Amino acid sequence: MLSEKIVLSPEEIYEKEFKVDARGYRPQEVDNFLDLIIKDYSEFIKLIRGYERELQSMSDENSKLKQQIRKLQTELEAQESSSNSSNINNVDLLRRISQLEKIVYSKMSNN
């Protein structure tokens, strides 16, 4: 069962048989059974409302986390883009330095 407060299962409700006397079912017996059903339905409603609140809370949290993920992905892409352009600039600088070294060393060796 979902909760200790829920007394009846669907099978118990379905299989319940009332004793019939000369004028029909015993009213007190039917009333007692219906009271149990009412308590169960009240408990079901409480459980459902609690689950709905929990679901809403988790949906809100999920939305916030998705927004954070999107923001972080955007920031990461920006950093990677910046990093790639820095790497290209560094490679260009290293090539230029290498060429300058060749020129300088070649002039030094000629002198």
C-alpha positions in Angstrom: 0.0 0.0 0.0 1.1 3.6 -0.5 0.5 4.5 3.1 -0.3 2.9 6.5 -3.3 5.1 6.7 -5.0 3.5 3.7 -7.1 0.6 4.9 -8.6 -0.9 1.8 -7.1 -2.3 -1.4 -9.1 -2.2 -4.7 -9.5 -6.0 -4.4 -11.1 -5.6 -0.9 -13.5 -3.1 -2.1 -14.5 -5.2 -5.1 -14.8 -8.4 -3.0 -16.8 -6.9 -0.1 -20.2 -8.6 0.3 -22.9 -7.2 2.5 -25.3 -9.5 4.4 -28.8 -9.2 3.2 -31.7 -9.4 5.7 -35.4 -9.1 5.0 -35.3 -5.4 4.2 -32.0 -5.4 2.3 -28.4 -4.6 3.4 -27.8 -3.7 6.9 -27.5 0.1 6.9 -24.9 0.3 9.7 -22.6 -2.2 7.9 -22.8 -0.3 4.6 -22.2 3.0 6.4 -19.1 1.7 8.2 -17.7 0.4 4.9 -18.4 3.6 3.1 -16.7 5.5 6.0 -13.5 3.4 5.3 -13.8 4.2 1.6 -14.1 7.9 2.3 -11.0 7.8 4.6 -9.1 6.1 1.8 -10.1 8.6 -0.8 -9.2 11.4 1.5 -5.8 9.9 2.0 -5.3 9.4 -1.7 -6.1 13.0 -2.3 -3.6 14.1 0.3 -0.9 11.8 -1.3 -1.6 13.0 -4.8 -1.5 16.7 -3.7 1.8 16.0 -2.0 3.2 14.3 -5.1 2.0 17.1 -7.3 3.8 19.7 -5.1 7.0 17.6 -5.1 6.7 17.2 -8.9 6.4 21.0 -9.3 9.3 21.6 -7.1 11.5 19.1 -9.0 10.3 20.5 -12.3 11.3 24.0 -11.2 14.7 22.8 -10.0 15.2 20.9 -13.3 14.5 24.1 -15.3 17.0 26.0 -13.2 19.6 23.3 -13.7 19.0 23.3 -17.5 19.4 27.0 -17.6 22.7 26.7 -15.7 23.9 24.0 -18.1 23.1 26.2 -21.1 24.9 29.2 -19.5 28.0 27.0 -18.7 28.0 25.5 -22.2 27.9 29.0 -23.7 30.7 30.2 -21.5 32.8 27.0 -22.3 32.3 27.6 -26.0 33.4 31.2 -25.7 36.5 30.1 -23.7 37.3 27.4 -26.3 36.9 29.9 -29.1 39.1 32.4 -27.3 41.6 29.6 -26.5 41.7 28.5 -30.2 42.4 32.0 -31.4 45.1 32.4 -28.7 46.7 29.1 -29.9 46.7 30.3 -33.5 48.3 33.6 -32.4 50.9 31.7 -30.4 51.7 29.5 -33.3 52.1 32.5 -35.6 54.3 34.2 -33.0 56.5 31.1 -32.7 56.9 30.9 -36.5 57.9 34.5 -36.7 60.4 34.1 -33.9 61.8 31.0 -35.6 62.2 32.9 -38.8 63.8 35.9 -37.1 66.2 33.5 -35.3 67.2 32.0 -38.6 67.8 35.4 -40.1 69.8 36.6 -37.0 71.9 33.4 -36.8 72.5 33.4 -40.5 73.8 37.0 -40.3 75.9 36.2 -37.2 77.5 33.2 -38.9 78.3 35.3 -42.0 80.1 37.9 -39.9 
